[in-house]
Amino acid sequence: MNDRDAIPNGDRQSRLRSLLEAVTNVVVGYALAVATQIMVFPWFGIETGVSEQLTIGLAFVVVSLARGYLLRRVFERWRRG
């Protein structure tokens, strides 16, 4: 890593902040996904109730949260070298 890539310690993102960012991203994405499913599924003949929509979305929340957090940590470690 050269000097221009160096980030002062105060500018690094903590693990807690990484988790908070990932959770916020997932919550917003979840709301948008469920709203989109409710609008788009009927176009394809997929008829489900709201509880099914919420359950489908929840399955992806867990995967998305883990993915976002782990990728953030990988890039943080990669940045530090």
Backbone as CSV, one residue per row, in Angstrom:
resi,resn,N_x,N_y,N_z,CA_x,CA_y,CA_z,C_x,C_y,C_z
1,MET,0.853,-1.172,0.000,0.000,0.000,0.000,0.898,1.233,0.000
2,ASN,0.579,2.217,-0.834,1.376,3.431,-0.856,0.711,4.515,0.000
3,ASP,1.380,5.647,0.147,0.897,6.713,1.034,-0.457,7.271,0.629
4,ARG,-0.736,7.330,-0.655,-2.013,7.902,-1.077,-3.192,6.981,-0.739
5,ASP,-2.915,5.680,-0.524,-3.960,4.736,-0.149,-4.187,4.683,1.355
6,ALA,-3.285,5.270,2.117,-3.385,5.204,3.575,-4.571,6.042,4.057
7,ILE,-5.295,5.488,5.003,-6.434,6.182,5.600,-6.141,6.348,7.075
8,PRO,-6.226,7.565,7.596,-5.959,7.767,9.018,-6.897,6.909,9.872
9,ASN,-6.427,6.486,11.037,-7.214,5.622,11.923,-8.603,6.169,12.194
10,GLY,-8.753,7.469,12.346,-10.046,8.066,12.631,-11.039,7.940,11.486
11,ASP,-10.563,7.663,10.291,-11.439,7.566,9.131,-11.851,6.126,8.805
12,ARG,-11.377,5.169,9.570,-11.734,3.771,9.336,-13.123,3.499,9.894
13,GLN,-13.787,2.580,9.271,-15.116,2.209,9.723,-15.012,1.062,10.715
14,SER,-15.599,1.239,11.894,-15.558,0.194,12.906,-16.452,-0.969,12.492
15,ARG,-16.277,-2.101,13.156,-17.122,-3.263,12.883,-18.578,-2.950,13.213
16,LEU,-18.793,-2.226,14.299,-20.161,-1.876,14.674,-20.808,-0.982,13.618
17,ARG,-20.060,-0.010,13.126,-20.605,0.866,12.083,-20.843,0.089,10.794
18,SER,-19.966,-0.875,10.485,-20.178,-1.734,9.317,-21.490,-2.495,9.464
19,LEU,-21.719,-3.038,10.655,-22.950,-3.775,10.907,-24.159,-2.858,10.813
20,LEU,-24.082,-1.661,11.393,-25.184,-0.705,11.338,-25.506,-0.319,9.895
21,GLU,-24.477,-0.081,9.099,-24.684,0.255,7.688,-25.351,-0.900,6.949
22,ALA,-24.876,-2.121,7.197,-25.448,-3.292,6.540,-26.905,-3.487,6.939
23,VAL,-27.219,-3.326,8.226,-28.599,-3.485,8.701,-29.504,-2.434,8.060
24,THR,-29.059,-1.184,8.034,-29.850,-0.113,7.417,-30.108,-0.410,5.952
25,ASN,-29.077,-0.839,5.254,-29.208,-1.179,3.843,-30.219,-2.306,3.643
26,VAL,-30.160,-3.315,4.494,-31.056,-4.461,4.366,-32.499,-4.068,4.685
27,VAL,-32.706,-3.258,5.711,-34.073,-2.846,6.074,-34.711,-2.059,4.934
28,VAL,-33.981,-1.122,4.376,-34.507,-0.335,3.256,-34.739,-1.247,2.046
29,GLY,-33.780,-2.133,1.771,-33.931,-3.060,0.664,-35.113,-3.999,0.853
30,TYR,-35.323,-4.444,2.084,-36.448,-5.338,2.402,-37.779,-4.653,2.096
31,ALA,-37.929,-3.436,2.567,-39.171,-2.696,2.315,-39.404,-2.521,0.818
32,LEU,-38.375,-2.158,0.086,-38.509,-1.990,-1.363,-38.800,-3.313,-2.064
33,ALA,-38.153,-4.380,-1.607,-38.362,-5.691,-2.226,-39.799,-6.172,-2.028
34,VAL,-40.305,-6.056,-0.807,-41.672,-6.506,-0.542,-42.664,-5.681,-1.355
35,ALA,-42.472,-4.367,-1.388,-43.363,-3.511,-2.183,-43.302,-3.896,-3.667
36,THR,-42.097,-4.169,-4.153,-41.937,-4.569,-5.555,-42.603,-5.911,-5.820
37,GLN,-42.417,-6.881,-4.905,-43.053,-8.192,-5.056,-44.574,-8.054,-5.136
38,ILE,-45.127,-7.233,-4.270,-46.584,-7.051,-4.243,-47.081,-6.502,-5.574
39,MET,-46.294,-5.637,-6.194,-46.697,-5.056,-7.474,-46.400,-5.973,-8.656
40,VAL,-45.255,-6.659,-8.643,-44.782,-7.384,-9.822,-45.279,-8.833,-9.886
41,PHE,-45.374,-9.529,-8.752,-45.783,-10.934,-8.780,-47.070,-11.161,-9.570
42,PRO,-48.102,-10.343,-9.376,-49.331,-10.571,-10.143,-49.150,-10.483,-11.665
43,TRP,-48.185,-9.697,-12.114,-47.928,-9.611,-13.555,-47.502,-10.951,-14.127
44,PHE,-46.934,-11.809,-13.288,-46.454,-13.116,-13.715,-47.361,-14.241,-13.244
45,GLY,-48.527,-13.874,-12.772,-49.480,-14.878,-12.332,-49.150,-15.508,-10.989
46,ILE,-48.289,-14.880,-10.227,-47.920,-15.392,-8.903,-48.816,-14.701,-7.881
47,GLU,-49.721,-15.475,-7.318,-50.652,-14.921,-6.345,-50.252,-15.374,-4.944
48,THR,-49.869,-14.431,-4.113,-49.515,-14.718,-2.724,-50.106,-13.641,-1.832
49,GLY,-50.272,-13.980,-0.579,-50.754,-13.012,0.390,-49.606,-12.197,0.963
50,VAL,-49.962,-11.193,1.741,-48.951,-10.326,2.329,-48.020,-11.112,3.252
51,SER,-48.572,-12.053,4.028,-47.710,-12.811,4.937,-46.676,-13.636,4.163
52,GLU,-47.063,-14.187,3.016,-46.106,-14.920,2.194,-45.048,-13.980,1.628
53,GLN,-45.487,-12.797,1.216,-44.544,-11.797,0.695,-43.508,-11.438,1.756
54,LEU,-43.983,-11.229,2.980,-43.076,-10.875,4.071,-42.110,-12.017,4.379
55,THR,-42.602,-13.241,4.316,-41.759,-14.409,4.581,-40.698,-14.583,3.500
56,ILE,-41.091,-14.419,2.259,-40.131,-14.507,1.146,-39.049,-13.448,1.332
57,GLY,-39.474,-12.236,1.621,-38.510,-11.156,1.839,-37.589,-11.435,3.009
58,LEU,-38.119,-11.994,4.086,-37.325,-12.291,5.271,-36.219,-13.305,4.980
59,ALA,-36.514,-14.272,4.131,-35.503,-15.263,3.764,-34.288,-14.585,3.140
60,PHE,-34.533,-13.568,2.340,-33.436,-12.866,1.687,-32.757,-11.856,2.603
61,VAL,-33.449,-11.396,3.634,-32.865,-10.440,4.576,-31.639,-11.030,5.253
62,VAL,-31.759,-12.245,5.724,-30.652,-12.889,6.437,-29.435,-13.013,5.523
63,VAL,-29.659,-13.466,4.311,-28.555,-13.621,3.355,-27.952,-12.261,3.012
64,SER,-28.788,-11.278,2.782,-28.318,-9.953,2.404,-27.534,-9.290,3.528
65,LEU,-28.002,-9.426,4.757,-27.307,-8.848,5.903,-25.918,-9.463,6.054
66,ALA,-25.839,-10.766,5.991,-24.545,-11.439,6.109,-23.618,-11.042,4.966
67,ARG,-24.147,-11.020,3.763,-23.343,-10.643,2.592,-22.787,-9.233,2.738
68,GLY,-23.635,-8.288,3.098,-23.198,-6.904,3.230,-22.128,-6.718,4.288
69,TYR,-22.324,-7.352,5.433,-21.357,-7.229,6.522,-20.024,-7.888,6.150
70,LEU,-20.089,-9.104,5.635,-18.860,-9.816,5.302,-18.068,-9.128,4.189
71,LEU,-18.752,-8.653,3.180,-18.046,-7.941,2.107,-17.394,-6.666,2.626
72,ARG,-18.087,-5.961,3.496,-17.516,-4.741,4.082,-16.239,-5.079,4.842
73,ARG,-16.276,-6.161,5.628,-15.095,-6.553,6.403,-13.965,-7.019,5.485
74,VAL,-14.293,-7.746,4.405,-13.273,-8.182,3.448,-12.588,-6.974,2.829
75,PHE,-13.360,-5.995,2.400,-12.769,-4.816,1.782,-11.986,-3.990,2.794
76,GLU,-12.414,-3.951,4.041,-11.673,-3.246,5.080,-10.320,-3.923,5.313
77,ARG,-10.337,-5.242,5.364,-9.073,-5.976,5.547,-8.174,-5.813,4.332
78,TRP,-8.775,-5.870,3.144,-8.007,-5.706,1.894,-7.371,-4.314,1.839
79,ARG,-8.145,-3.307,2.261,-7.637,-1.936,2.256,-6.432,-1.789,3.185
80,ARG,-6.475,-2.470,4.331,-5.377,-2.388,5.302,-4.143,-3.174,4.849
81,GLY,-4.372,-4.090,3.894,-3.250,-4.866,3.351,-2.967,-6.007,4.206
